[in-house]
Amino acid sequence: MKVIARKGLRVPMETGLRRYVTDATGVEVPNTVYYRRRVSDGDLIDDADKIAKQEAEAKASADTTEKPATDTAASQATGAASGLEPVVNGAGDKKTANGA
């Protein structure tokens, strides 16, 4: 039987081992009491049409989510981003703020 987790849930697989049924894609599982109980509780969906619809929604939301670009040139230009600004001691020797 093919199941998918209800939106927003991660349902542990019967075998454990830190594997989960998620709401991103349908998974083929054996027709056991464990999975039938999860379907009857509403944690898993066993309807093929609903599975296809939920997979499409998950893919669409993943496609629209993008990482913001980081501006490393701006952080390097300030020099303070590293937190290691030079410190001048009484003898005129330069040391970093962490003492190295």
C-alpha positions in Angstrom: 0.0 0.0 0.0 1.2 3.5 -0.8 0.9 6.1 1.9 2.0 9.7 2.6 2.1 11.6 5.8 -0.5 14.3 6.6 0.8 17.8 5.8 3.3 18.9 8.5 3.8 15.4 10.0 6.7 13.0 10.0 5.5 9.5 10.9 8.1 6.9 12.0 8.4 3.8 9.8 7.4 0.5 11.4 11.0 -0.7 11.3 12.2 2.4 13.2 15.9 3.0 12.3 15.2 6.8 12.2 13.3 6.5 8.9 10.1 8.5 8.4 7.1 8.8 6.1 7.0 12.5 5.3 4.5 14.8 3.5 6.9 15.3 0.6 6.5 12.0 -1.3 4.5 8.8 -1.1 6.1 5.6 0.2 5.3 2.0 -0.5 4.8 0.2 2.8 3.5 -3.3 3.8 -0.2 -3.6 4.6 0.4 -4.2 8.4 -1.6 -3.4 11.5 0.8 -0.5 12.2 0.2 1.3 9.0 -3.5 0.6 8.9 -3.8 2.1 12.5 -1.8 5.2 11.3 -4.2 5.6 8.4 -7.3 5.3 10.7 -5.8 7.8 13.1 -5.3 10.3 10.2 -1.5 10.5 10.5 -1.1 8.7 7.1 -3.1 9.1 3.9 -3.8 6.0 1.8 -5.8 7.5 -1.1 -3.9 7.6 -4.4 -5.6 10.8 -5.6 -4.8 12.6 -2.3 -1.2 11.4 -2.4 -0.7 12.7 -5.9 -2.2 16.1 -4.9 -0.1 16.4 -1.7 3.1 15.4 -3.6 2.4 18.2 -6.2 1.8 20.7 -3.4 5.0 19.8 -1.6 7.0 20.0 -4.8 5.5 23.4 -5.7 6.3 24.8 -2.3 9.9 23.5 -2.5 10.3 25.1 -5.9 9.3 28.5 -4.7 11.5 28.5 -1.7 15.0 29.9 -2.5 18.0 30.7 -0.4 18.8 34.4 -0.1 22.1 35.4 -1.6 24.8 36.3 0.8 27.0 39.3 0.2 30.5 38.3 1.3 32.1 41.3 -0.3 30.2 43.7 2.0 31.2 41.7 5.1 34.8 41.6 4.1 34.9 45.3 3.4 33.9 46.1 6.9 36.6 44.0 8.5 34.7 43.7 11.7 32.8 40.6 10.6 35.6 38.3 11.7 35.9 39.9 15.2 39.7 39.8 15.0 40.6 43.4 14.8 44.3 44.3 15.3 45.3 45.6 18.8 48.4 47.6 19.3 50.2 47.0 22.6 52.6 49.5 24.3 55.7 48.3 22.3 53.9 48.8 18.9 53.5 45.1 18.2 50.2 44.2 16.5 48.2 41.3 18.0 44.8 40.0 17.2 42.0 40.5 19.7 42.2 36.8 20.7 45.9 37.1 21.7 47.5 35.2 18.9 
